[in-house]
Amino acid sequence: MEFTFKLTEAEAQKVLDALIKEPYITVVDVVNKIQEQASEQRQKNDGGH
């Protein structure tokens, strides 16, 4: 099952800041996934202007 969350950029950064305090091996996949999705969404938004 996958979940979809809508967060502001600042809220997403808070999540990432909290995650990076954990051991790398336990959070690396989640951090990468968040960063990839954020990058994709930024590109879509930048392309529309």
Sequence and secondary structure as in RCSB ss.txt:
>XXXX:A:sequence
MEFTFKLTEAEAQKVLDALIKEPYITVVDVVNKIQEQASEQRQKNDGGH
>XXXX:A:secstr
        HHHHHHHHHHHTTS HHHHHHHHHHHHHHHHHHHHHHHHT 
